[in-house]
Amino acid sequence: MKILIASTSVPGHLNPLLAIANILMKHNHEVVMQTAPSLRPMVEAAGVTFIPTLSVGGGDIGQFLAEFPERQQQTPGLEMFCFDMKYFFARHIPAQAAGLELALRDFPADIILADSFFFGTLPMLLDAPEKRPSIVHLGITVLNLGSGRNVPPRPGASLEEQHAEHEKRELLLLKPVQAAFNAILTDMGCGPLPCSATEVMSNLPDLYLHPGVQSFEYPEESPSSSPVRYIGPLPLPPGQASLPDWWHELDQTKRLVLVTQGTVANHDLGQLVGPALTGLANEKDLIVLITTGGKPTESIPVEIPANARVANFLPYELIMPKVDLLITNGGYGTVNMALAHGIPIISAGLTEDKEEVSAHVQWAGVGIDLRTNQATPETVHAAARKILDTPGYRNQAKKLAQEFASHDTEKELLTKIEACLELRSSLLLAR
């Protein structure tokens, strides 16, 4: 098969696609990757052929933040998410769609595989199916992020508060997003959307691959025709960090706590890394592992205690089997990897998709959602001791790990993509 992979210009969206690209190339499929020029080094380091997106569609996060400084004035959570949907993701649909059409002229792909926020596939999906290749989307966060459907009530919220929150979600935030998408797509001659902009990417493709397990998602009744298929944990792309020198000197009798703010929302390590170091500094039964996500260690705004070890990056695939607790700001990939290893979680994040990922952590019973973007040493300490000193969270995390282990991700990925192409070919022949 010839497969054109398209990624938004966000490293966290690109990484899982690179993992899939390597699986496909391992099985002799021809793969090219289209994304922003700024991400070209990542693509080529993974051994994948690179094609640049068009300039407007390839605008990276740094350009976006510089152009829209008012983003920082949005309330973290759904309000900021909706701002990003309107001014980053929707805005790039025309250029992304044009880039795909241009790439297909030189690389007539059988399948387009895009991350679930690469909305440039929508014009093709809204057109006649015989005019396009098969289209597969890959989920890069919780399913139908921001949709509001099937979200459990906030603990302690009255019916009036729940109703007010629903009204704000629908009238003030989601409807303007829908209007923005419909306006752009209508101008392109292919709108409006047949469903919510927050659900369209999982409803319209020929196949939606979700790298996770169903037990971490809110319950919903999906029709038998739903394209969503869970495939378990994706492998990490090649080129991960090496073990630090201090790894082999760790006291194996102590429990390991991994703390991370990821590689995007790590501009202020005082939000979670600092409070975790301070809150756990006197815990003699713990070793606290800090990864700064590439930030210099001098960016940590507190003194490094004797029970902590710091690295810019850590090889998760090597250290996760040893970790007893993950403290994170809610990055979906890291949360997924921890659960695949049966590790309970403390999550504290409200930006990007992190508010909903954190809410899923608590709902699934695998950890504690601190419901904040600014943790305190006291709350981190209390949550850590609660999780480490009672078995319930770890037992539930182990149940999800068993569900992850039930998936043969590589085999399922290949089988489902090949079946998708065969089914679509047969449907077109029957027309």
C-alpha positions in Angstrom: 0.0 0.0 0.0 0.9 3.6 -0.5 0.1 5.6 2.6 0.2 9.4 3.0 0.4 10.4 6.6 -0.6 13.9 7.6 0.1 15.6 10.9 -0.7 18.9 12.5 2.4 20.9 13.4 2.4 19.7 17.0 5.1 17.3 18.1 2.7 15.4 20.4 0.5 14.7 17.4 3.4 13.7 15.2 5.0 11.2 17.5 2.2 8.5 17.5 2.0 8.9 13.7 5.7 8.2 13.4 5.3 5.1 15.5 2.6 3.9 13.0 4.8 4.9 10.1 7.6 2.6 11.3 5.2 -0.3 11.7 3.9 0.2 8.2 7.4 0.5 6.7 8.5 -2.6 8.6 5.8 -4.5 6.6 7.0 -3.1 3.3 4.3 -0.4 2.8 5.4 2.8 1.1 4.9 5.8 3.5 5.4 9.5 3.2 4.8 12.1 6.0 3.3 15.5 5.4 3.7 18.1 8.2 5.2 21.5 9.0 8.8 22.2 7.9 9.7 22.9 11.5 9.1 19.2 12.3 11.1 17.8 9.3 14.1 16.8 11.6 11.7 14.6 13.7 10.3 12.9 10.5 13.7 12.3 8.9 15.2 11.1 12.2 12.5 8.4 12.2 13.5 7.3 8.7 10.3 8.6 7.0 10.1 10.5 3.7 9.1 14.1 4.4 6.7 16.3 2.4 6.1 19.9 3.7 2.6 21.2 4.2 1.7 24.5 2.5 2.9 27.6 4.4 -0.4 28.7 6.0 -1.4 25.1 6.9 2.1 24.5 8.3 2.1 27.3 10.8 3.6 25.9 14.0 2.5 26.6 17.6 5.2 29.3 18.1 3.9 31.3 15.1 0.3 30.8 16.3 1.1 32.1 19.9 3.0 35.1 18.5 0.1 36.0 16.2 -2.6 35.5 18.8 -1.2 36.8 22.2 -4.8 37.1 23.4 -4.9 33.3 23.7 -3.1 33.6 27.0 -6.1 35.6 28.3 -8.5 32.7 27.8 -9.4 30.6 30.8 -7.5 27.3 30.7 -9.7 24.4 29.8 -12.6 24.4 27.5 -12.5 28.2 26.8 -8.8 27.9 25.6 -9.6 24.7 23.7 -12.4 26.4 21.8 -10.1 29.4 21.0 -7.5 27.0 19.5 -10.2 25.2 17.5 -11.3 28.4 15.9 -8.0 30.2 15.3 -5.6 27.4 14.9 -7.2 24.2 13.7 -10.2 25.5 11.7 -8.1 28.3 10.2 -5.7 25.8 8.6 -8.3 23.6 6.9 -8.0 25.2 3.4 -4.2 25.0 3.3 -4.1 21.5 4.7 -6.7 20.3 2.2 -4.8 21.9 -0.7 -1.5 20.4 0.6 -3.1 16.9 0.5 -4.4 17.4 -3.0 -0.9 18.5 -4.1 0.8 15.6 -2.4 -1.6 13.1 -4.0 -0.5 14.2 -7.5 3.0 12.9 -7.0 2.2 10.2 -4.5 -1.2 8.6 -5.4 -1.9 7.1 -2.0 -4.3 4.3 -1.3 -4.8 5.6 2.2 -4.5 9.0 3.9 -3.8 8.6 7.6 -4.1 11.8 9.7 -4.2 12.7 13.3 -7.6 13.5 14.8 -6.9 17.2 14.8 -5.8 17.4 11.1 -9.1 18.8 9.9 -7.8 19.2 6.3 -9.3 15.8 5.5 -12.8 17.1 6.0 -13.3 18.5 2.4 -12.5 15.1 1.0 -14.8 13.3 3.6 -17.6 15.6 2.7 -17.2 15.0 -1.0 -18.1 11.9 -3.0 -16.2 8.8 -1.7 -15.1 7.7 -5.2 -13.1 10.9 -5.6 -10.7 10.2 -2.7 -8.5 7.5 -1.2 -9.5 5.7 2.0 -9.2 8.0 5.0 -8.1 6.9 8.4 -7.9 9.1 11.5 -5.7 8.4 14.5 -6.9 9.5 18.0 -4.3 11.5 19.8 -6.3 12.2 23.0 -9.5 11.1 24.7 -12.3 10.4 22.3 -14.5 13.3 21.1 -12.5 15.9 23.2 -14.7 18.8 24.2 -18.0 17.3 23.0 -19.6 17.3 26.4 -21.5 14.1 25.7 -21.6 11.5 28.4 -19.4 13.5 30.7 -20.1 12.5 34.3 -21.4 15.3 36.6 -18.7 17.2 38.4 -18.5 15.9 42.0 -20.5 18.1 44.4 -22.1 20.2 41.6 -25.8 21.0 42.1 -28.3 20.5 39.2 -28.3 24.3 38.7 -24.6 24.4 38.5 -24.5 21.5 36.0 -27.2 23.2 33.9 -25.2 26.5 33.9 -22.0 24.7 32.9 -23.8 22.9 30.1 -25.3 26.2 28.8 -21.9 27.9 28.8 -20.4 25.0 27.0 -23.0 24.9 24.3 -23.9 28.6 23.8 -20.7 30.5 24.5 -18.1 28.0 23.4 -19.1 25.1 21.2 -21.6 26.9 18.9 -19.1 29.6 17.9 -16.6 26.8 17.1 -19.2 25.0 15.0 -20.0 28.3 13.2 -16.3 28.9 12.4 -15.9 25.4 10.9 -19.1 25.7 8.9 -18.1 29.1 7.5 -14.8 27.9 6.3 -16.1 24.7 4.8 -19.0 26.5 3.1 -16.6 29.0 1.6 -14.7 25.9 0.2 -18.0 24.6 -1.2 -18.3 21.6 1.0 -20.0 22.7 4.2 -21.8 22.6 6.6 -20.7 19.7 8.9 -23.2 16.9 9.5 -22.4 16.7 13.2 -20.4 18.6 15.9 -16.9 19.8 15.1 -15.7 18.0 18.3 -17.1 14.7 17.0 -16.7 14.8 13.3 -13.2 13.4 13.1 -14.3 10.1 14.8 -17.7 10.0 12.9 -16.8 10.6 9.2 -13.6 8.6 8.4 -13.6 5.1 7.0 -11.6 4.1 10.1 -10.7 5.7 13.4 -7.9 4.1 15.2 -7.8 4.9 18.9 -4.5 4.1 20.8 -6.0 3.3 24.1 -8.6 1.1 25.8 -12.3 1.5 26.1 -12.3 1.4 29.9 -10.6 4.8 30.0 -13.3 6.4 27.9 -16.7 7.6 29.2 -19.5 5.1 28.4 -21.4 5.9 25.2 -23.7 3.9 22.9 -21.9 3.7 19.6 -23.7 2.4 16.6 -22.4 -0.8 15.0 -21.4 1.3 12.0 -19.0 3.4 14.2 -15.5 3.6 12.6 -13.9 3.7 16.1 -11.6 0.8 16.9 -9.4 0.5 20.0 -5.9 -0.8 19.3 -4.1 -0.6 22.7 -0.7 1.1 23.3 1.4 2.4 20.4 5.1 1.8 20.6 7.4 4.9 20.9 9.1 6.1 17.7 12.8 5.4 17.5 15.4 7.8 18.8 14.3 8.0 22.5 16.6 9.2 25.2 19.2 7.1 26.9 19.2 6.1 30.5 21.0 8.7 32.7 24.2 7.8 34.5 22.4 7.9 37.9 19.8 5.3 36.9 21.9 2.3 37.9 22.8 3.8 41.3 19.1 4.1 42.5 18.2 2.4 45.7 16.0 -0.5 44.5 14.2 -0.7 47.9 12.5 2.6 47.4 9.5 3.4 45.3 9.9 5.6 42.2 7.7 8.6 41.5 8.0 10.0 37.9 7.1 13.7 37.5 6.6 15.4 34.1 5.0 18.5 32.6 5.5 17.2 29.1 7.2 19.1 26.3 4.5 21.7 25.5 3.0 23.0 28.8 6.4 23.0 30.5 7.2 26.7 30.2 6.7 27.2 33.9 8.1 24.2 35.9 6.7 25.9 39.0 3.2 24.6 38.1 3.8 21.0 39.0 7.5 19.9 39.0 8.4 22.5 41.7 5.4 21.6 44.0 6.1 17.9 43.6 9.8 18.3 44.6 8.9 20.4 47.6 5.9 18.3 48.7 7.8 15.0 48.5 11.2 16.2 49.7 10.9 14.5 53.1 9.5 11.2 51.9 12.3 8.8 52.8 10.6 5.8 51.1 10.5 7.6 47.7 12.8 8.6 44.9 11.4 11.4 42.7 12.4 11.3 39.1 12.0 14.6 37.2 12.0 15.0 33.4 12.0 18.7 32.3 10.9 17.9 28.8 13.9 19.5 27.3 14.0 22.6 29.5 17.3 23.3 31.3 17.4 22.0 34.9 18.0 25.6 36.0 14.4 26.2 35.0 13.2 24.3 38.1 12.3 27.1 40.5 13.0 25.1 43.8 15.9 23.4 45.4 16.4 19.8 44.2 16.0 17.7 47.4 18.3 14.7 48.2 15.6 12.2 47.2 15.3 13.6 43.6 17.0 12.9 40.3 16.7 15.2 37.3 17.1 14.7 33.5 16.0 16.7 30.5 14.5 13.6 28.9 14.0 10.0 30.2 13.5 6.8 28.1 9.9 6.0 29.2 9.9 2.5 27.6 12.8 1.6 29.9 11.8 3.2 33.2 8.0 2.8 33.2 8.2 -0.9 34.3 10.0 0.4 37.5 7.7 3.4 38.3 5.2 3.2 41.2 3.4 6.6 40.6 3.2 9.1 37.8 2.6 12.8 38.5 1.7 14.6 35.3 0.0 17.6 33.9 -2.2 15.3 31.8 -0.4 14.5 28.6 -2.5 11.8 26.9 0.5 9.8 25.6 2.2 9.6 28.9 -1.0 8.8 30.8 -1.7 6.0 28.3 1.8 4.6 28.7 1.6 4.6 32.5 -1.8 2.8 32.4 -0.4 0.2 30.1 2.1 -0.5 32.9 -0.5 -0.5 35.7 0.8 2.8 37.2 -1.6 5.0 39.1 -1.6 8.7 38.4 -1.8 12.2 39.9 -2.9 14.6 37.2 -2.9 18.4 37.4 -3.5 20.3 34.1 -6.1 22.5 32.5 -4.5 23.5 29.2 -4.9 21.9 25.7 -6.6 18.5 26.3 -5.3 18.1 29.8 -8.4 19.1 31.7 -10.4 16.2 30.1 -7.6 13.7 30.3 -7.2 14.5 34.0 -11.0 14.1 34.5 -10.8 10.7 32.8 -8.0 9.6 35.2 -10.2 10.2 38.3 -13.4 8.9 36.6 -11.7 5.6 35.7 -10.5 5.2 39.3 -6.8 5.0 38.3 -5.7 8.2 40.1 -6.5 11.6 41.4 -7.3 14.8 39.4 -6.1 17.8 41.3 -8.4 20.0 39.1 -5.8 22.8 38.8 -3.1 24.2 36.6 -1.1 25.3 39.6 -0.5 22.5 42.1 0.7 23.1 45.7 3.2 21.0 47.7 0.5 20.1 50.2 -2.0 18.8 47.6 0.7 16.8 45.8 1.9 15.3 49.0 -1.6 14.3 50.2 -2.5 12.8 46.8 0.7 10.9 46.6 0.4 9.4 50.0 -3.2 8.5 49.4 -2.4 6.6 46.2 0.8 4.9 47.5 -0.6 3.9 50.9 -3.9 2.4 49.6 -4.2 -0.4 47.0 -7.4 0.7 45.2 -5.8 3.0 42.6 -3.0 0.6 41.7 -5.4 -2.3 41.5 -7.7 -0.4 39.1 -4.6 0.7 37.0 -3.6 -2.9 36.8 -7.0 -3.8 35.4 -6.5 -1.3 32.7 -3.0 -2.7 32.1 -4.6 -6.1 31.5 -6.9 -4.6 28.9 -4.0 -2.9 27.2 -2.1 -6.2 27.2 -5.1 -7.9 25.5 -4.3 -6.0 22.4 -1.7 -7.0 19.8 -1.3 -3.4 18.6 0.9 -4.0 15.5 -1.3 -6.9 14.3 -4.6 -5.1 14.9 -3.3 -1.9 13.3 -2.2 -3.7 10.1 -5.3 -5.9 9.9 -7.8 -3.0 10.4 -6.1 -0.7 7.9 -6.0 -3.5 5.3 -9.6 -4.4 6.0 -10.6 -0.8 5.7 -9.1 -0.5 2.2 -10.6 -3.8 1.1 -14.1 -2.9 2.3 -14.0 0.5 0.6 -12.8 -1.0 -2.6 -15.7 -3.5 -2.6 -18.2 -0.8 -1.9 -17.0 1.3 -4.7 -17.1 -1.7 -7.1 -20.7 -2.3 -6.1 -21.8 1.2 -7.0 
